[in-house]
Amino acid sequence: MKRTHHCNELRIEHVGQVVTLCGWVHSRRDLGGVIFIDVRDREGRTQAVFDPSLLPQNVFDLAASLRNESVIRVSGKVRKRPDGTDNPKIATGQIEVVAAELEVLNQADPLPFQIDDPDSAAKVNEEMRLRYRYLDLRRPEMARNIRLRHKLAAATRRYFDENGFIEVETPMLFKSTPEGAREFIVPCRTNPGQFYALPQSPQQFKQILMVAGIERYFQLARCFRDEDLRADRQPEFTQIDVEMSFVEREDVYALIEGLLKVLWKEALGIDVATPFPRMPYSEAMNRFGIDKPDTRFGLELVDLSDDFRTSSFRLFSGAVASGGVVKALNAKGLACATQGQLETMTGIATEAGAKGLAFIKVENGEWKSPIVKFLTPAEKETLQRRLGIEEGDLILFAVGEWTMACEILGRIRLYAAEVLKGQGKLAIPENRYDFLWVVDFPLLSFDKEQNRWYSSHHPFTAPVPEDIPLLTSEPRKVRGQHYDIVVNGVELGGGSIRIHRPDVQKTVFEDVLQIPPDIAKARFGYMLEAFHYGAPPHGGIALGFDRLVAMLCGTSSIRDVIAFPKTSKGTCLMTDSPGPVDPKQLRELRIELKTPKPHA
């Protein structure tokens, strides 16, 4: 069954050679009694010619019976294609193989969808593609994605090896740590009533590796989270996981900038400029309304709180008096927004907690809005100056608590940008990549329902050293040494400098996060104990590898760069999983199901 060449290898210099190709029938054409078959393997395509005047009848009939995607073995002599029949779209387009022998290795059934025509394949719904994933992966676009993923993984490993890192595999079966995201639980047969959890990340293990003296660790780590899914989330995913000893934030920035420079060059041939800009979290929220801003376009938020602090318009002045803010966004050129688009923007605001959305349309030299009558000429002049208002603009307002007001306009900003882009009024270059470090996040966030503080990143993030005294007295003001790497509004990853002092970690667990000492010991006692035996200062980061590959492949869904992804409901349509298990297995695990019985 040995082949002499792959299907993208033959060129003019091979003319006259007898070759053997193996692959799939990409397409079959019967032209004037001569059959042409494009044979395809993972490298490319070669045309084979079946001429009835040169073949036994049974071989020709066999060629005529082939369906697309059947697996065949063809032997014959390479010749130059007749003048005028070259195919410049494929690398082997100057030659063809005149078939002398044909063996059908596997005849394919009729296909559920065609994969040789990009237009028809694009019309197939995703459920069908996932059901027959092995066919979907044969499409050139998907094959390219999987190969690029491999190249990026190989480049990542080379880069970290060259920088003195050691790849260490951490366990897949871990203990439950319910402080984080929802976990997948695994029952343990040998310890009835006890459970493992699949790791949300190798966070605790990689910190312990620093205590163990590894100093520079990395891993293409498999992680699991039982969360609701979106286009950029899966229940199981891969991250580039990194941890280093004796480093500060700038050391991590430089390392990751070097990695991304290598990967962008490998995938796109683009030379990325370093170092990347840094932007504090507070600035990102104030200017863009989101902690992962897309800086390829403007439409920035403006804070008008001081301008309306003493305004007679109670909606604005009342918000400021109660400790809130007044923020505005000039969606330049969007005064033509339809009623449906305005309703969408209002819906965005109400979903984020607002009672509505105030706006001003500037059309035909007139400011049109129910709120205009409440504004003084001086306040209108202030708006004109601060927001650069011109004919055709749409001014949108958000008032209230700072975070909520920022987030409302941040979401509306992205929606407005898409509308303006569709109208040709806003240019967002597709081939430009704006890299950004977002830094100085708040260490803690407050949960009003539970009336307690929780970690903005995770409980192992170190506070900025000068803020440590504020941990118990003014936790709201404590900044964390947390950083996110953002590209074109997409968060590729995040990390932090970690707590390495056991006394500080104990304070965060017990005094700040209000985790009782016995629970903290049960969940994290081994880490606290390890820190007592010489934990070096350390920090790290994790990059979403699937998300990174998707960006470099030019697709918005990570399902397009994962060989066997799950649906938005967490199911695998190809294998029909998850599914029931045998009652005997449940008995061995001492598990009794209490799911509702189906009605008769």
C-alpha positions as CSV (number, residue, x, y, z in Angstrom):
1,M,0.0,0.0,0.0
2,K,3.1,2.2,0.0
3,R,2.8,5.5,-1.9
4,T,5.7,7.1,-3.7
5,H,4.6,10.7,-3.4
6,H,2.0,12.8,-1.6
7,C,-0.7,14.6,-3.6
8,N,1.0,18.0,-3.5
9,E,4.5,16.8,-4.5
10,L,4.5,16.2,-8.2
11,R,5.9,18.9,-10.6
12,I,7.1,19.2,-14.2
13,E,10.4,17.6,-13.3
14,H,8.6,14.4,-12.4
15,V,7.2,14.0,-15.9
16,G,7.9,10.4,-17.2
17,Q,8.1,8.9,-13.7
18,V,5.8,6.0,-12.6
19,V,4.3,7.0,-9.3
20,T,1.7,5.7,-6.8
21,L,-0.7,8.0,-4.9
22,C,-3.0,7.3,-2.1
23,G,-5.9,9.5,-0.9
24,W,-9.5,10.5,-1.1
25,V,-11.6,11.1,-4.2
26,H,-12.0,14.9,-4.1
27,S,-14.0,15.1,-7.3
28,R,-14.8,13.0,-10.3
29,R,-15.5,14.3,-13.8
30,D,-16.5,12.4,-16.9
31,L,-15.5,14.4,-20.0
32,G,-15.9,12.9,-23.4
33,G,-15.6,9.3,-22.1
34,V,-12.4,10.1,-20.2
35,I,-12.6,10.2,-16.4
36,F,-10.7,12.8,-14.4
37,I,-10.3,12.2,-10.6
38,D,-8.7,14.7,-8.2
39,V,-6.9,12.6,-5.6
40,R,-6.5,14.4,-2.3
41,D,-4.5,13.8,0.8
42,R,-3.7,16.2,3.7
43,E,-0.9,17.9,1.6
44,G,-2.9,18.7,-1.5
45,R,-4.4,17.4,-4.8
46,T,-3.3,15.7,-8.0
47,Q,-5.4,15.0,-11.1
48,A,-5.5,11.4,-12.3
49,V,-6.7,10.5,-15.8
50,F,-8.5,7.3,-16.6
51,D,-8.4,6.8,-20.4
52,P,-10.5,3.8,-21.6
53,S,-8.1,3.3,-24.5
54,L,-5.3,2.7,-22.1
55,L,-7.0,0.7,-19.4
56,P,-8.7,-2.7,-19.0
57,Q,-12.5,-2.3,-19.0
58,N,-12.9,-3.4,-15.4
59,V,-10.4,-0.7,-14.2
60,F,-12.2,2.0,-16.1
61,D,-15.6,0.8,-14.8
62,L,-14.2,0.8,-11.3
63,A,-13.1,4.4,-11.7
64,A,-16.5,5.3,-13.1
65,S,-18.2,3.9,-10.0
66,L,-16.3,5.9,-7.4
67,R,-18.1,8.3,-5.1
68,N,-16.6,11.4,-3.7
69,E,-14.5,10.7,-0.5
70,S,-13.8,7.1,-1.4
71,V,-10.2,6.1,-0.5
72,I,-8.1,4.9,-3.4
73,R,-4.7,3.9,-4.6
74,V,-3.6,5.0,-8.1
75,S,-0.5,4.1,-10.0
76,G,0.5,5.6,-13.3
77,K,2.9,7.8,-15.3
78,V,3.3,11.5,-14.8
79,R,2.8,13.7,-17.9
80,K,2.5,17.4,-18.6
81,R,-1.1,18.5,-19.0
82,P,-2.1,19.4,-22.5
83,D,-1.8,23.1,-23.5
84,G,-4.5,25.2,-22.1
85,T,-5.6,22.8,-19.4
86,D,-3.2,23.9,-16.6
87,N,-4.9,24.6,-13.2
88,P,-3.1,27.5,-11.5
89,K,-5.2,27.1,-8.4
90,I,-3.3,24.0,-7.2
91,A,0.4,23.4,-6.9
92,T,0.3,20.3,-9.1
93,G,-1.7,22.1,-11.8
94,Q,0.9,21.6,-14.6
95,I,0.9,17.8,-14.5
96,E,-1.4,14.8,-14.3
97,V,-1.1,11.1,-13.6
98,V,-2.2,8.8,-16.4
99,A,-3.6,5.9,-14.4
100,A,-2.5,2.3,-15.1
101,E,-3.8,0.7,-11.9
102,L,-6.6,1.5,-9.4
103,E,-7.3,0.0,-6.1
104,V,-10.4,1.0,-4.0
105,L,-9.3,0.9,-0.4
106,N,-12.7,2.0,0.9
107,Q,-15.8,3.0,-1.0
108,A,-17.6,5.9,0.6
109,D,-21.4,6.0,1.2
110,P,-23.3,9.0,-0.2
111,L,-22.2,12.1,1.8
112,P,-24.5,14.0,4.2
113,F,-23.0,17.2,2.8
114,Q,-20.5,18.1,0.1
115,I,-17.0,19.0,1.2
116,D,-15.4,19.7,-2.2
117,D,-17.4,22.9,-2.7
118,P,-16.6,25.7,-0.2
119,D,-19.8,27.5,-1.0
120,S,-22.1,24.5,-0.3
121,A,-20.1,23.5,2.8
122,A,-20.5,27.0,4.2
123,K,-24.3,26.6,4.0
124,V,-24.3,23.4,6.1
125,N,-25.5,24.2,9.7
126,E,-23.1,23.7,12.5
127,E,-25.0,20.8,14.1
128,M,-24.5,18.8,10.9
129,R,-20.8,19.7,10.7
130,L,-20.4,18.5,14.3
131,R,-22.4,15.4,13.8
132,Y,-20.0,14.4,11.0
133,R,-16.9,16.0,12.3
134,Y,-14.6,13.6,10.6
135,L,-16.0,14.9,7.2
136,D,-15.9,18.5,8.3
137,L,-12.2,18.2,9.3
138,R,-11.4,17.2,5.7
139,R,-12.5,20.6,4.4
140,P,-9.4,22.7,3.5
141,E,-10.4,25.5,5.9
142,M,-10.6,23.1,8.9
143,A,-7.5,21.2,7.9
144,R,-5.6,24.4,7.7
145,N,-6.8,25.4,11.2
146,I,-5.7,22.2,12.7
147,R,-2.3,22.3,11.1
148,L,-1.8,25.9,12.2
149,R,-2.7,25.0,15.7
150,H,0.0,22.3,15.6
151,K,2.6,24.8,14.3
152,L,1.7,27.3,17.0
153,A,1.9,24.7,19.7
154,A,5.3,23.6,18.4
155,A,6.5,27.2,18.2
156,T,5.3,27.8,21.8
157,R,7.3,24.8,23.1
158,R,10.4,25.9,21.2
159,Y,10.2,29.4,22.6
160,F,9.9,28.3,26.2
161,D,12.6,25.7,25.8
162,E,14.9,28.4,24.4
163,N,14.1,30.6,27.4
164,G,15.0,27.9,30.0
165,F,11.5,26.7,30.9
166,I,10.6,23.1,31.8
167,E,7.4,21.5,30.7
168,V,5.7,19.7,33.6
169,E,2.4,17.8,33.4
170,T,0.1,18.4,36.4
171,P,-2.7,16.1,37.5
172,M,-6.0,15.8,35.8
173,L,-7.7,14.5,39.0
174,F,-7.6,17.2,41.7
175,K,-9.5,18.2,44.8
176,S,-12.6,20.4,44.7
177,T,-12.1,24.1,45.3
178,P,-15.5,25.7,45.1
179,E,-14.3,29.2,45.4
180,G,-13.7,29.4,41.6
181,A,-15.9,28.5,38.7
182,R,-18.2,25.5,38.7
183,E,-16.3,22.2,38.5
184,F,-16.7,18.8,36.9
185,I,-16.9,16.3,39.7
186,V,-15.4,12.8,39.4
187,P,-16.5,10.1,41.9
188,C,-13.8,7.9,43.4
189,R,-14.7,4.2,43.5
190,T,-12.0,3.2,46.0
191,N,-13.1,5.9,48.4
192,P,-16.9,5.8,48.5
193,G,-18.5,9.2,49.0
194,Q,-15.3,11.0,48.0
195,F,-14.8,12.9,44.8
196,Y,-12.1,14.4,42.6
197,A,-12.6,17.5,40.5
198,L,-11.2,18.1,37.1
199,P,-8.8,21.1,37.3
200,Q,-10.1,24.5,36.3
201,S,-6.4,25.4,35.9
202,P,-3.1,24.1,37.2
203,Q,-2.8,27.2,39.4
204,Q,-2.0,25.6,42.8
205,F,0.2,22.9,41.3
206,K,2.3,25.4,39.4
207,Q,2.8,27.6,42.5
208,I,3.9,24.5,44.4
209,L,6.4,23.8,41.5
210,M,7.9,27.2,42.3
211,V,8.3,26.1,46.0
212,A,9.9,22.9,44.6
213,G,12.6,24.9,42.9
214,I,11.5,24.3,39.2
215,E,11.8,28.1,38.8
216,R,10.6,28.2,35.2
217,Y,7.5,26.1,34.3
218,F,5.2,25.9,31.4
219,Q,2.6,23.6,30.1
220,L,0.0,23.4,27.3
221,A,-2.5,22.5,30.0
222,R,-6.0,21.0,29.6
223,C,-8.5,22.7,31.8
224,F,-12.2,22.1,32.6
225,R,-15.0,24.4,33.7
226,D,-18.7,23.4,34.0
227,E,-20.0,26.8,32.7
228,D,-22.5,28.1,30.2
229,L,-20.9,28.1,26.8
230,R,-20.4,30.8,24.2
231,A,-18.4,31.0,20.9
232,D,-15.2,31.5,22.8
233,R,-15.8,29.0,25.6
234,Q,-15.8,25.2,25.9
235,P,-16.2,22.9,28.9
236,E,-12.7,21.6,28.2
237,F,-10.0,23.9,26.7
238,T,-6.2,24.4,26.5
239,Q,-4.2,27.2,27.9
240,I,-0.5,28.1,27.7
241,D,0.3,28.0,31.4
242,V,3.4,29.7,32.7
243,E,5.0,30.3,36.1
244,M,8.4,31.9,37.1
245,S,10.3,32.5,40.3
246,F,12.2,35.7,41.2
247,V,10.3,37.9,38.8
248,E,8.3,41.1,38.8
249,R,5.5,42.1,36.5
250,E,7.7,43.6,33.8
251,D,9.6,40.3,33.5
252,V,6.3,38.5,32.7
253,Y,5.3,41.2,30.2
254,A,8.6,40.9,28.3
255,L,8.4,37.1,28.2
256,I,4.8,37.0,26.8
257,E,5.5,39.9,24.4
258,G,8.3,37.8,23.0
259,L,6.1,34.7,22.7
260,L,3.3,36.6,20.8
261,K,5.9,38.2,18.5
262,V,7.0,34.7,17.6
263,L,3.5,33.3,17.1
264,W,2.3,36.3,15.0
265,K,5.4,35.9,12.8
266,E,4.8,32.1,12.5
267,A,1.1,32.4,11.6
268,L,0.8,35.6,9.7
269,G,4.3,36.8,8.8
270,I,3.7,40.0,10.8
271,D,6.4,41.7,12.8
272,V,4.8,42.8,16.1
273,A,6.2,45.9,17.7
274,T,7.2,45.6,21.4
275,P,6.9,46.6,24.2
276,F,3.1,46.7,24.3
277,P,1.3,49.8,25.8
278,R,0.1,49.5,29.5
279,M,-3.2,50.9,30.6
280,P,-4.6,50.9,34.2
281,Y,-7.9,49.2,34.7
282,S,-9.5,52.5,35.9
283,E,-8.4,54.2,32.6
284,A,-9.7,51.4,30.5
285,M,-13.1,51.5,32.1
286,N,-13.3,55.3,32.1
287,R,-12.3,55.6,28.4
288,F,-13.8,52.5,26.9
289,G,-16.2,51.0,29.4
290,I,-14.6,47.6,29.4
291,D,-11.5,46.0,30.9
292,K,-10.5,44.6,27.5
293,P,-10.8,47.6,25.2
294,D,-10.6,47.5,21.4
295,T,-8.3,50.5,20.8
296,R,-8.4,50.3,17.0
297,F,-11.2,52.9,16.9
298,G,-12.2,55.9,19.0
299,L,-15.8,56.5,20.3
300,E,-14.4,57.1,23.8
301,L,-16.5,57.7,26.9
302,V,-16.5,61.2,28.5
303,D,-17.1,61.8,32.2
304,L,-19.4,64.8,32.7
305,S,-20.0,64.4,36.5
306,D,-18.2,67.7,37.4
307,D,-20.1,69.6,34.7
308,F,-23.5,68.5,36.0
309,R,-22.8,68.4,39.7
310,T,-25.0,71.5,40.4
311,S,-27.3,71.1,37.4
312,S,-31.0,71.8,37.8
313,F,-31.5,68.6,35.8
314,R,-32.1,66.2,38.7
315,L,-31.4,63.0,36.8
316,F,-27.8,64.1,36.3
317,S,-27.1,66.1,39.5
318,G,-28.9,63.6,41.7
319,A,-26.7,60.8,40.4
320,V,-23.6,62.8,41.2
321,A,-24.9,63.7,44.6
322,S,-25.5,60.1,45.5
323,G,-21.9,59.2,44.6
324,G,-22.5,58.2,41.0
325,V,-21.3,59.6,37.7
326,V,-22.7,61.0,34.5
327,K,-20.9,59.6,31.4
328,A,-21.6,60.2,27.7
329,L,-20.6,58.7,24.4
330,N,-20.7,60.5,21.0
331,A,-21.6,57.9,18.4
332,K,-20.5,60.1,15.6
333,G,-22.6,59.9,12.5
334,L,-25.3,57.6,14.1
335,A,-28.1,60.1,14.4
336,C,-29.6,58.1,11.5
337,A,-30.1,55.1,13.9
338,T,-33.4,53.3,13.4
339,Q,-36.0,52.9,16.1
340,G,-35.0,49.2,16.3
341,Q,-31.3,50.1,16.8
342,L,-32.3,52.6,19.5
343,E,-34.4,49.9,21.2
344,T,-31.4,47.5,21.1
345,M,-29.2,50.1,22.8
346,T,-31.9,50.8,25.4
347,G,-32.1,47.0,26.0
348,I,-28.3,46.9,26.5
349,A,-28.7,49.6,29.2
350,T,-31.6,48.0,31.0
351,E,-29.9,44.6,31.0
352,A,-27.0,46.2,32.7
353,G,-29.2,47.7,35.5
354,A,-30.2,51.1,34.1
355,K,-33.8,52.3,34.1
356,G,-33.5,53.5,30.5
357,L,-31.2,55.3,28.1
358,A,-31.1,59.1,27.6
359,F,-29.9,60.3,24.2
360,I,-29.7,63.3,21.9
361,K,-30.0,63.2,18.1
362,V,-28.4,66.0,16.2
363,E,-30.3,66.4,12.9
364,N,-30.9,69.3,10.6
365,G,-29.2,71.6,13.1
366,E,-31.5,70.6,15.9
367,W,-31.0,68.7,19.1
368,K,-33.8,66.2,19.4
369,S,-34.4,64.6,22.7
370,P,-36.9,64.7,25.6
371,I,-34.0,65.8,27.9
372,V,-33.0,68.9,25.9
373,K,-35.6,71.1,27.6
374,F,-34.0,70.4,31.0
375,L,-30.5,71.6,29.8
376,T,-29.4,75.3,30.2
377,P,-27.7,77.0,27.3
378,A,-24.4,76.8,29.2
379,E,-24.8,73.1,29.8
380,K,-25.5,72.6,26.0
381,E,-22.4,74.6,25.2
382,T,-20.4,72.3,27.6
383,L,-21.7,69.2,25.9
384,Q,-20.9,70.7,22.5
385,R,-17.3,71.4,23.6
386,R,-16.6,68.3,25.6
387,L,-18.1,65.8,23.1
388,G,-17.2,67.6,19.9
389,I,-20.9,67.4,18.8
390,E,-21.5,67.9,15.0
391,E,-24.4,67.4,12.6
392,G,-25.4,63.8,12.4
393,D,-24.1,62.7,15.8
394,L,-25.9,60.6,18.4
395,I,-25.1,61.4,22.1
396,L,-25.8,58.6,24.6
397,F,-25.8,59.0,28.4
398,A,-25.4,56.7,31.3
399,V,-25.9,57.8,34.9
400,G,-25.5,56.0,38.2
401,E,-22.8,53.9,40.0
402,W,-19.4,54.2,38.2
403,T,-18.9,50.6,37.2
404,M,-22.5,50.2,35.9
405,A,-22.3,53.5,33.9
406,C,-19.0,52.5,32.3
407,E,-20.2,49.1,31.4
408,I,-23.4,50.3,29.8
409,L,-21.7,52.7,27.5
410,G,-18.9,50.2,26.9
411,R,-21.4,47.7,25.5
412,I,-23.2,50.3,23.5
413,R,-19.9,51.6,22.1
414,L,-19.2,48.1,20.7
415,Y,-22.7,47.8,19.2
416,A,-22.5,51.4,17.8
417,A,-19.1,50.6,16.2
418,E,-20.6,47.5,14.4
419,V,-23.5,49.6,13.1
420,L,-21.2,52.4,11.9
421,K,-18.9,49.9,10.4
422,G,-21.8,48.4,8.5
423,Q,-22.7,51.8,7.2
424,G,-19.2,52.5,6.1
425,K,-18.8,55.4,8.6
426,L,-16.2,53.7,10.8
427,A,-13.1,52.0,9.6
428,I,-11.9,49.1,11.8
429,P,-8.9,47.6,10.0
430,E,-9.1,43.8,9.9
431,N,-5.4,43.2,9.5
432,R,-4.3,45.4,12.4
433,Y,-3.5,44.0,15.8
434,D,-3.5,46.4,18.8
435,F,-1.8,44.7,21.8
436,L,-2.4,46.1,25.3
437,W,-1.6,45.2,28.9
438,V,-4.4,46.2,31.2
439,V,-2.9,46.5,34.7
440,D,-3.6,47.6,38.3
441,F,-6.9,45.8,38.7
442,P,-8.7,46.1,42.1
443,L,-7.6,43.1,44.1
444,L,-11.2,42.6,45.5
445,S,-14.8,43.0,44.5
446,F,-17.8,43.2,46.8
447,D,-20.7,40.8,46.6
448,K,-23.8,42.7,47.9
449,E,-26.0,39.6,48.0
450,Q,-23.5,37.7,50.2
451,N,-22.2,40.9,51.9
452,R,-18.6,39.9,51.6
453,W,-15.5,40.5,49.5
454,Y,-14.3,38.1,46.8
455,S,-11.2,37.9,44.7
456,S,-11.3,39.8,41.4
457,H,-8.8,37.4,39.9
458,H,-8.1,34.6,42.3
459,P,-7.2,34.4,46.0
460,F,-3.5,33.8,45.3
461,T,-3.0,37.2,43.6
462,A,-0.5,39.4,45.5
463,P,-1.6,43.0,46.5
464,V,0.6,45.9,45.4
465,P,3.1,46.0,48.2
466,E,2.2,49.5,49.4
467,D,-1.5,48.5,49.6
468,I,-1.0,45.5,52.0
469,P,-1.8,47.6,55.1
470,L,-5.2,48.4,53.6
471,L,-6.3,44.8,53.3
472,T,-8.4,44.7,56.4
473,S,-9.1,48.5,56.8
474,E,-9.9,49.6,53.3
475,P,-10.1,46.6,51.0
476,R,-11.8,48.6,48.2
477,K,-8.6,50.6,47.7
478,V,-6.3,47.6,47.4
479,R,-4.8,47.1,44.0
480,G,-3.7,43.7,42.8
481,Q,-0.6,42.7,40.8
482,H,-2.9,41.3,38.2
483,Y,-2.5,41.9,34.4
484,D,-4.4,40.9,31.3
485,I,-3.1,40.8,27.7
486,V,-5.7,42.2,25.3
487,V,-5.6,42.2,21.5
488,N,-8.3,44.0,19.5
489,G,-10.8,43.8,22.3
490,V,-10.2,40.1,23.0
491,E,-8.6,39.0,26.3
492,L,-6.0,36.5,25.3
493,G,-5.0,35.7,28.9
494,G,-4.3,37.0,32.4
495,G,-2.0,36.4,35.3
496,S,-0.5,38.0,38.4
497,I,2.4,38.1,40.8
498,R,1.4,35.6,43.5
499,I,1.3,35.8,47.3
500,H,4.3,33.9,48.5
501,R,4.2,34.9,52.2
502,P,2.1,32.5,54.3
503,D,1.0,35.3,56.7
504,V,-0.3,37.4,53.8
505,Q,-2.1,34.4,52.2
506,K,-3.6,33.5,55.6
507,T,-4.9,37.1,56.0
508,V,-6.5,37.1,52.5
509,F,-8.2,33.8,53.2
510,E,-9.5,34.4,56.6
511,D,-9.7,38.1,57.3
512,V,-10.6,39.4,53.8
513,L,-12.4,36.6,52.0
514,Q,-13.9,35.4,55.3
515,I,-13.1,31.8,54.7
516,P,-13.2,30.1,58.1
517,P,-9.7,28.8,59.3
518,D,-10.9,25.1,59.2
519,I,-12.2,25.4,55.7
520,A,-9.1,27.3,54.5
521,K,-7.0,24.6,55.9
522,A,-9.1,21.8,54.4
523,R,-9.0,23.5,50.9
524,F,-5.6,25.1,50.8
525,G,-3.7,23.7,53.9
526,Y,-1.0,22.0,51.8
527,M,-0.3,25.3,50.0
528,L,0.0,27.3,53.3
529,E,2.2,24.5,54.6
530,A,4.4,24.6,51.5
531,F,4.9,28.3,51.8
532,H,6.4,27.8,55.3
533,Y,9.3,25.9,53.7
534,G,10.8,28.6,51.5
535,A,8.5,29.8,48.8
536,P,10.3,32.2,46.4
537,P,8.6,35.3,45.0
538,H,6.9,34.1,41.9
539,G,4.3,35.0,39.2
540,G,2.8,33.8,36.0
541,I,0.1,33.9,33.4
542,A,-2.2,31.7,31.4
543,L,-3.1,32.4,27.8
544,G,-6.2,30.9,26.2
545,F,-4.6,28.8,23.4
546,D,-7.8,28.0,21.6
547,R,-8.8,31.7,21.6
548,L,-5.3,32.7,20.4
549,V,-5.4,30.1,17.5
550,A,-8.9,31.2,16.5
551,M,-7.7,34.8,16.2
552,L,-4.7,33.8,14.1
553,C,-7.0,31.6,11.9
554,G,-9.4,34.5,11.4
555,T,-12.4,32.9,13.0
556,S,-14.6,34.1,15.8
557,S,-15.5,30.7,17.2
558,I,-12.9,28.5,19.0
559,R,-15.0,25.5,17.8
560,D,-13.4,26.0,14.4
561,V,-9.9,25.3,15.8
562,I,-10.7,22.4,18.1
563,A,-10.8,19.0,16.5
564,F,-13.7,17.6,18.5
565,P,-15.6,20.5,20.2
566,K,-18.8,20.5,22.2
567,T,-22.0,22.3,21.3
568,S,-23.3,25.3,23.2
569,K,-25.1,22.8,25.4
570,G,-21.9,20.9,26.2
571,T,-22.7,17.9,24.1
572,C,-20.7,16.0,21.5
573,L,-23.0,15.3,18.6
574,M,-20.6,12.8,16.9
575,T,-20.3,10.5,19.9
576,D,-23.7,11.4,21.5
577,S,-22.2,12.3,24.8
578,P,-22.8,12.9,27.7
579,G,-25.0,9.8,28.1
580,P,-26.2,7.4,30.7
581,V,-24.0,4.8,32.4
582,D,-24.6,1.2,33.4
583,P,-26.5,0.8,36.8
584,K,-23.7,-1.5,37.8
585,Q,-21.1,1.3,37.5
586,L,-23.3,3.5,39.7
587,R,-23.6,0.8,42.3
588,E,-19.8,0.4,42.4
589,L,-19.5,4.1,43.0
590,R,-22.2,4.1,45.7
591,I,-24.2,6.6,43.7
592,E,-28.0,6.7,43.5
593,L,-29.7,8.8,40.8
594,K,-32.7,10.9,41.8
595,T,-33.5,12.4,38.4
596,P,-37.2,12.7,37.6
597,K,-38.6,9.7,35.9
598,P,-40.1,10.3,32.5
599,H,-43.9,10.3,32.2
600,A,-45.5,7.3,30.6
